[in-house]
Every structure is written in structure tokens, then in C-alpha cells.
Amino acid sequence: MGSQWGFYLEFWEVLGKDLLKVVNHIFVSGVLSPSMREGVVSLLFKKGDPELLGNW
């Protein structure tokens, strides 16, 4: 889960119970849903020649 912890801290009273159910289910079953097994990687350009991989 790509997550911003500040979001969860801010809304813990609303999300906490359900989030813990999900996490406990994952630990017990050992199974992640397909969407939880995916991720997106975005390269961020630093500076210099954009043709050089080291500048990303």
C-alpha cells in the first residue's frame, strides 16, 4: 500500500478498525488482493541531460 501516514493518523478514528481487519486478514490468509500486488514507479527528473538514466 503506497500510503501517506499523515492521512491515516488524521483519519484513524474512521479508518482504523476496518484497516486493522484488512491487515489481520492478510496475515492470517497470506493472500494479497491483485490490486495490492501492483505498484507504479515514476522516475523523477533531477537535472542535466534527460537522455542519461542517472539524471532521473
C-alpha positions as CSV (number, residue, x, y, z in Angstrom):
1,M,0.0,0.0,0.0
2,G,1.6,3.2,-1.1
3,S,0.5,5.3,1.8
4,Q,0.8,8.7,3.4
5,W,0.9,8.1,7.2
6,G,-0.3,11.6,7.9
7,F,-3.6,10.7,6.2
8,Y,-4.0,7.5,8.3
9,L,-3.2,9.4,11.5
10,E,-5.6,12.1,10.7
11,F,-8.5,9.7,9.9
12,W,-7.6,6.8,12.2
13,E,-10.8,7.0,14.2
14,V,-12.8,6.5,10.9
15,L,-10.4,4.0,9.2
16,G,-8.6,2.2,12.0
17,K,-11.0,-0.6,12.7
18,D,-11.5,-1.6,9.0
19,L,-7.8,-1.1,8.2
20,L,-6.8,-3.5,11.0
21,K,-9.4,-6.0,9.7
22,V,-7.7,-5.9,6.3
23,V,-4.2,-6.2,7.7
24,N,-5.2,-9.1,10.0
25,H,-6.9,-10.9,7.1
26,I,-3.7,-10.6,5.0
27,F,-1.6,-12.0,7.8
28,V,-4.0,-14.9,8.5
29,S,-4.7,-15.9,4.9
30,G,-1.3,-14.9,3.5
31,V,-3.0,-13.6,0.4
32,L,-3.0,-10.1,-1.0
33,S,-5.7,-9.0,-3.5
34,P,-4.4,-8.4,-7.1
35,S,-4.6,-4.6,-6.6
36,M,-2.4,-4.9,-3.5
37,R,0.3,-6.7,-5.5
38,E,0.6,-3.9,-8.0
39,G,2.7,-0.7,-7.9
40,V,3.6,2.2,-10.0
41,V,7.1,3.5,-10.3
42,S,7.6,7.1,-11.5
43,L,11.0,8.4,-12.4
44,L,11.7,12.0,-11.3
45,F,14.0,14.1,-13.4
46,K,16.8,15.7,-11.4
47,K,18.8,17.8,-13.8
48,G,21.1,17.7,-16.7
49,D,20.7,15.6,-19.9
50,P,17.4,13.8,-19.8
51,E,18.9,11.1,-22.2
52,L,21.1,9.9,-19.3
53,L,19.4,7.5,-16.9
54,G,21.5,8.7,-14.0
55,N,19.7,12.1,-14.2
56,W,16.4,10.6,-13.3
